[in-house]
């Protein structure tokens, strides 16, 4: 044995049995030392620029250390240097798959400091947009997760509906990805004629297509085998790491900010029984596994459609933005507002000293906290399952790094 | 429970480090008070923050299972303190609590809360690199968003922007 081989590990040759045909078998047992593998910064399964330093013994992962910051764009520092309204476009850019929800979270945090009443029509349009964006975001999460596990077709199917959703947003605000549509005090402008009826058509078509997704991916036996019993997050771990959104509900914890700490008109919708909150039940394996998280996201899309339908029922003509000055001066104070983003609780903590510029503009991104779980989840799994686990956390790097 | 009930309960059980509370109030011109908007919060001694979070987590009537956010704030160049802000949430009772600690800028050091909630680990790393706050006993005190060799604490109000980084002009 060479010196190099000795350094790498041990290699033993044992003589096996003689087979019936007279051939003799030899078993080569190789035990290697731990290998450190960089997954990323450019890796399709990390969904952006993130690096996970994985230590593995053969196929077995023995340690994982996420390295963030490749997409850090100083969002919080910028928030302390631009005016209140000017910061709104920056909110689009942290979770770029759910920009409407980010706009909503920031606007609500600033509104919490102001004495202001939002027109009812504006609230309803906000809810429609936020829910449509939630569908779009979950479609990406669902589609790319299939892609990570080798199912190419669902990804293309998802983009079909997402394309329509983006066309709807283009009609209402002119942008397809970074909207800046929900403003402090309401929404930027009213829905164009015929927009609401097109949303209704979208709902009808989506209901049909949604069943396709369930059959195509969620209930696919190969998919179930790859995801069930993989990456199990028990209830206690979910609490300990501050997981939120589908990560929390996938572990069987029945908690949704839209129903339990209602904002906007979600309280009214919940009272009217317009939507349910799906939670993981461990149908295909253990409670809190990757499949449960996919299940929660999939059912949530159908629930979002129900909320959109409720809003369409309620909507009446009227103003869409409250009367606010061009240069905002926000009263002294501090407020933390958390809303239910597709990925979990998006919190904005804003502090004002009465001036035109924020003193502090903190963003609590759900992906950031959900990602922290990886350090605990990955060790002990197989390398192939690592991809399945990272995909099931549904992170957006723009948000973890801000 | 609403904020008042939570605060009364914290006083009744003698929560460690409880220093007081602050609630929003309307402006009062006679007293030259500009008022304050937003959330009510409790004030906690930073050195007893982990113990306080522990009590909040394990008390059956409060049951704050999760730390949603842990961050710091630099209220101004002339201010003597940093704020350490913690947002707690209870899934069981569906209520929230805002916690604030005043940490002197002269010696920004407090014990880590990672022992109580592991979600604090990454939040504390972010606080440490952005404000230069030292969390005593932190298991992994590396930078998280900034490069390892970054100089200065960017979110402090007296931070001066660097002119160059590894030969790259930042102007």
Interface residues (C-beta under 8 A of the other chain):
Chain A: X68 X69 X72 X74 X76 X77 X80 X112 X113 X114 X115 X239 X240 X241 X242 X244 X248 X253 X255 X260 X261 X331 X332 X333 X334 X335 X336 X338 X345 X347 X349 X351 X352 X353 X354 X359 X360 X362 X364 X368 X369 X372 X376 X401 X402
Chain B: X24 X34 X35 X36 X37 X38 X39 X41 X65 X66 X67 X68 X69 X71 X73 X74 X75 X76 X85 X87 X89 X91 X94 X96 X98 X117 X118 X119 X121 X122 X130 X143 X144 X145 X146 X147 X154 X155
